[in-house]
Amino acid sequence: LLRHGERLSQINPCEIGRVEAWGGTPLYQALLAAGISLSACREPQKVLIVITDGLLSAPQCRGVLDDLNRAGTIVMGIQIGEQSNLVDLIPSTASVQSIDELKDALFVLAKKVLL
């Protein structure tokens, strides 16, 4: 995971892939933390890309997503596999079947923001 302003070249290669899965997708908490972090940024345009393979608690997350949108943050998503309902929460969501497709999906979303 990269923090705002952090570059891949600053990351110790041993840290890549150290995120462990244990079941459950705590998107609500992640959205809150991202919102707080982005609110401290001075950039005029803010983009949050949510990547998940899990089922999400739509009612709980809807309010935070609405707050992010009202604050001017562009929220986009990448749904990995078929077991995610991310597109129900974030209309601008790409879908991939495997991690191998992730890079291409990120570039598609980046083009939507930049062009």
C-alpha positions as CSV (number, residue, x, y, z in Angstrom):
1,L,0.0,0.0,0.0
2,L,1.3,3.4,-0.9
3,R,0.6,6.6,1.0
4,H,-0.2,9.8,-0.8
5,G,3.0,11.2,-2.3
6,E,4.9,8.0,-1.8
7,R,6.7,6.5,-4.8
8,L,7.3,2.8,-5.5
9,S,11.0,3.5,-5.6
10,Q,10.8,4.4,-1.9
11,I,9.3,1.1,-0.9
12,N,11.5,-1.7,0.5
13,P,10.9,-4.6,-1.9
14,C,10.3,-6.9,1.2
15,E,7.2,-4.8,2.0
16,I,5.5,-5.5,-1.3
17,G,2.9,-8.3,-0.9
18,R,2.9,-8.1,3.0
19,V,-0.8,-7.4,3.1
20,E,-2.5,-10.4,4.6
21,A,-6.0,-11.6,3.8
22,W,-8.1,-13.0,6.6
23,G,-11.5,-12.6,5.2
24,G,-13.9,-9.7,5.4
25,T,-13.4,-6.4,3.6
26,P,-13.2,-3.5,6.0
27,L,-14.0,-0.9,3.2
28,Y,-15.9,1.4,5.6
29,Q,-12.8,1.9,7.8
30,A,-10.5,2.2,4.7
31,L,-12.8,4.9,3.1
32,L,-12.8,6.9,6.4
33,A,-9.0,6.7,6.6
34,A,-8.6,7.6,3.0
35,G,-11.0,10.6,3.3
36,I,-9.1,11.9,6.3
37,S,-5.8,11.5,4.5
38,L,-7.0,13.1,1.3
39,S,-8.6,16.0,3.1
40,A,-5.1,17.0,4.3
41,C,-3.7,17.1,0.7
42,R,-3.4,20.4,-1.1
43,E,-3.8,19.1,-4.6
44,P,-6.9,20.5,-6.3
45,Q,-8.0,17.1,-7.8
46,K,-8.1,14.0,-5.6
47,V,-8.7,10.5,-6.8
48,L,-9.4,7.4,-4.7
49,I,-9.2,4.0,-6.4
50,V,-10.8,1.2,-4.4
51,I,-9.5,-2.3,-5.3
52,T,-11.3,-5.3,-3.8
53,D,-12.3,-8.9,-4.3
54,G,-14.8,-9.0,-1.5
55,L,-18.4,-8.4,-0.8
56,L,-19.0,-5.0,0.7
57,S,-21.4,-3.5,3.2
58,A,-23.2,-1.1,0.8
59,P,-25.4,0.8,3.4
60,Q,-22.4,1.5,5.7
61,C,-20.1,2.7,2.9
62,R,-22.7,4.7,0.9
63,G,-22.5,7.7,3.3
64,V,-18.8,7.9,3.3
65,L,-18.7,7.7,-0.5
66,D,-21.3,10.5,-0.7
67,D,-19.1,12.6,1.6
68,L,-16.1,12.0,-0.6
69,N,-18.0,12.9,-3.7
70,R,-19.3,16.1,-2.1
71,A,-15.7,17.0,-1.1
72,G,-14.7,16.7,-4.8
73,T,-12.9,13.4,-4.6
74,I,-13.2,11.3,-7.7
75,V,-13.9,7.7,-6.5
76,M,-13.2,4.8,-8.9
77,G,-13.0,1.1,-8.3
78,I,-11.5,-2.1,-9.6
79,Q,-13.5,-5.3,-8.8
80,I,-11.4,-8.5,-8.8
81,G,-13.4,-11.6,-9.6
82,E,-17.1,-12.2,-9.5
83,Q,-17.7,-12.1,-5.8
84,S,-17.6,-8.3,-5.4
85,N,-20.5,-5.9,-5.5
86,L,-18.2,-2.8,-5.9
87,V,-19.9,-1.7,-9.0
88,D,-23.1,-1.2,-7.0
89,L,-21.4,1.3,-4.8
90,I,-19.0,2.9,-7.3
91,P,-20.4,3.3,-10.8
92,S,-17.0,4.0,-12.3
93,T,-15.6,0.5,-11.6
94,A,-13.5,-1.7,-13.9
95,S,-13.7,-5.5,-13.6
96,V,-10.8,-7.9,-13.8
97,Q,-10.7,-11.6,-13.3
98,S,-7.1,-11.9,-12.1
99,I,-4.3,-9.7,-10.7
100,D,-2.6,-10.1,-14.1
101,E,-5.2,-7.7,-15.5
102,L,-4.8,-5.1,-12.8
103,K,-2.2,-2.9,-14.5
104,D,-4.3,-2.5,-17.6
105,A,-7.4,-1.7,-15.5
106,L,-5.5,1.0,-13.6
107,F,-4.3,2.6,-16.8
108,V,-7.9,2.7,-18.1
109,L,-9.1,4.5,-14.9
110,A,-6.1,6.9,-15.0
111,K,-6.9,7.8,-18.6
112,K,-10.5,8.7,-17.6
113,V,-9.2,11.1,-15.0
114,L,-6.3,12.6,-16.9
115,L,-7.9,13.0,-20.4
